[in-house]
Amino acid sequence: MRILLLEICFENFGGYFRAYNIALELSKKGHFVKLVVPRKNGLIINKKRINDHFLIIETTRCRIHTFFEFRFIRVLYNTCCVLFEKYDFIYGFVPVQPDTYIPLLIGKLLRKKVILDWDDFWQDPSIANAFLSGLPAKLLQKYLQFLETLIPGIIQNVTVASEFLKLQCEKTQVRNILQIENGVSTDGIGTFQKYASRVKLGIPENEKIIISIANTYPPCRVVTMIEALKYARAEDPHIRLYLNVDLRKYYFPDHYEIPDELFKNIICTGYLQKDALYEHIVSADAALFSSDTKDAEKACFPIRLTNYLYCGKPILTNAVGEARNLIARFGCGAAVDNLDYKGLGALMVKACNDPEWLREKENAAAHAASCLSWSVIVQRLEQFMMSLY
């Protein structure tokens, strides 16, 4: 098959990883895949050949203002691909961005086979305000709600990242729905070893480490992690928390302060590239995933969960949504109620002091990684595509 994928995120950011890995696995199965994404910044269109069956096109993106980044050029290019190039499927990511929904609607109008991928709940204020700030909040939310109801209902063939979004599709009577999680890359899995990584990073062999990785943390998540660490260290003062963000850049609720002694045991690694990221995760005893109850949290399947599984790390979470579902399905960690920082702290103590429990959860994480490999997930997607003929 010849498949056109249209993604709104530039390289190594957000949804790019989902689109790239789907495209890569489809190409490994012998399908010709063209993935169109924006550049991080620049006017010239770039081409990247990944393998004989996989081509990436980076289109114009030059951000002058929140609402002007030459998006109309991307819409035009993507539409031309739909109109003038021959594909068996047109697969667009995100229902609320014109880069994807306009070409998809045109493809649908021309009776081409089109699929929409939905992996975030954009109408949730926590997402809408972060990416489209500057518009009146209520107007923006109504606009996004309209698109997230209208577009899936028109396209009718939808892949979703979560049970929450599957239910949203069912409400709008979408006919064909496939839930596909974000997958785990199996390339090089098992390469990184815990104590070898500790030696490389200069971490003592017997240090008790919990790690949490993210691009950003809302202050409420940070407070939950800090309170959990405070509780854990009251039980075991040798536990330390590793983060890849600098907490000094975050604004906390009024009168909230991190005690100096606690702050000294929160290690900021700084931004981590791929191999360094895996070295740090593998060196930890367990991974911490802090969350809250917003619909946006229920809708997504965070990429960092797959990073933890790739490294064979148990996941400790207060999460809702797919993180909790992941643990219920595979037993690859443990979950507590959302506001239960004491329960989260107790899990940190258990992970650092109960080797038999830890080994059981590590084995479960390895099993989850094999069941959620991109190869397995894309095989389901391929079957879904074939069912649409």
Buried (B, 14 or more C-beta within 10 A) or exposed (E): BEBBBBBBBBBEEBBBBBBBBBBBBBBBEEBBBBBBBBBEEBEEBEEEEBEEBBBBBBBBBEEEEEEEBBBEBBBBBBBEBBEEEEBBBBBBBBBBBBBBBBBBBBBBEEEBBBBBBBBBBBBBBEBBBEEBEEBEEEEBBEBBBEBBBBBBBBBBBBBBBBBBBBEBBEEBEBEBBBBBBBBBBBEEBEEBBBEEBBEEBEBEEEBBBBBBBBEEBBEEBBBBBBBBBBBBBEBBEEBBBBBBBEBEEBEBEEEEEBEEEBEEBBBEBEEBEEEBBBBBBBBBBBBBBBBBEBBBBBBBBBBBBBBBBBBBBBBBBBBBBBBBBBBEEBBBBBBBEBEBBBBBBBBBBBBBBEEEBBEBBBBBBBBBBEBBBBBBBBEBBBEBBEEEE
